[in-house]
Amino acid sequence: MRRASAIAALSVLALALPAAAETWTPYTAPNDRGLQWSFDRDYSYRDAATGRVVVLTAIGKVGASPRMGPSGPGAADGVGFVYALDCASKNLLSLGSYSPKKPLEIGRDWRSATPKKADGGDDAALLGQACTNTATLPTK
């Protein structure tokens, strides 16, 4: 009887916990191999100390079956980066990267690093997509 009650309680608790949402938004066109970069709108936030927009990016293969990315850190198909974007100055900081064999690690001193100017189409596309509607992002 106690076992059944415990299982029922755990089942209710599991259903009540929020799922980790991922809303991947593509910011590049698929290349000739079907690979496309996206960023996770649910992860994005404005850094309170710097005002930068922090985004999680990942690569995926469009139309792959079974699904292959984009996915966040820890996923079997998760490969990507975290960037801090300065939308006004059009520059970015790379905070870290991840893959199935490499967990995401973000250094504590990233705010004092020197940003790089957006160069190339992928950087410009990321800034163009991630820097829209930033007023609605949470500040952390």
N, C-alpha and C positions, 0 to 999 in steps of 0.2 A: 504494500500500500504506500509506504513512504517512497519507494522507488518510483512508482507511477506519479506521485505528487511532485517529486523532484523533476522528473522528465517533463511534466506538463508546465511547471514553472519556468524551466529553462527554455522550453519552446516558445512560451509567451514572451520571455525576455529577448530571445533572439529575433523574434518578429518585430519587437518594439524598437530595437536599436536601429539608428539610421544607417543606411548603406552608404559606402563611400562612392559618391557620384563622380563620374568623369564625363565631361561634355567636351569632346574633342572637336576643334574647329580647324579645318585645313587652312594653311596659309601659303602653300605652294601648289602648283599644278603637279599632277603625277608625272614623273619622268618616264623615259622610254622603257624602264623595267617595272613601272607601276608603283614606284616608291613615292610617298608624299609625306611632307612634314605637317604636323598639326600642333596646336597648343590646347591645354586643358583650361577652359574658362572657369571651371569650378575651383581650380587651384589658384587662379590669378588673384593677386591682392596688391594694394598700394603699401609700400614700406613706410611706416610712420617716421622713421629717422631721416630718410633720404627723399621721399616722395616718388621714388622709382616704382614702376609697375613690375612685379615679380611674376614670371610665367614659367610653367613647366611645358617643355616641348617634347615631342616623340615622333618617331618615324613609323610608318606602317605601309603595308602593301595593299593597294586598292584592289578589291575584288578577290583577294586570296581566300581559299577555302581549304582548311579551316582558317578562320580569321587570324591575321598576323598584324598586330599593332593597329593603331598606336596604343600603347599601354604605359602605365606609370611604373615607378621603381618597384622592384620586387616581383613583377610579373615575368613569366617565362619568355614573353616576347617584348618586354619593355626595353627600349633603347632610346635615350634622349638626353636632354640638357635642361638646366634651369638658368634663366637669364634674368637680370634686373635691367629694365629698359628706362631710359630717360626720353620720354616721348617728345619733349620740347626741343632738346638738343640733338635728337636722333643719334644717340649712342647707346651702347649696351655693355654690361659686364657679364661674363660667364661665371656663374656661381658653382657649377659642378656638372658632372655627367653621370649617367648610369647605364648599365646593361645587365643581362641576366647573371653575369659573372662578377659584376662590380656594383656594389650598393652605392646609392647617392650619398655623398658627403659634401656638406656646404661649410666652408671655413667661417669662423667667427669674425674675421677681419675683412670680409668682402666689401664692406661699405667704404673702406679706405683705399681700395684698389683703383687703378687708373682705367677708366672706361675706354673702349675703342669705338671709333666712328663706325656706323653701319656701312659695311662695304658688301657689294654684291646684291643680287636680286633676292636671295633668301632673307637676309637681314632686313632689307627694305620692306619685304612682304610681311615679315613678322611684326615690325613696327607699325605698318599700316593696319593690320588686323587687330593686334593686341592693344593698340593705343586708341581704339574707338570706344566710346561709352565708359571711360575710366572713372567717371564720377560715381558710377554705381558699384565700383569695386569696394570690398571691405578694406579697412586700414588695419594693419597688424604691426 
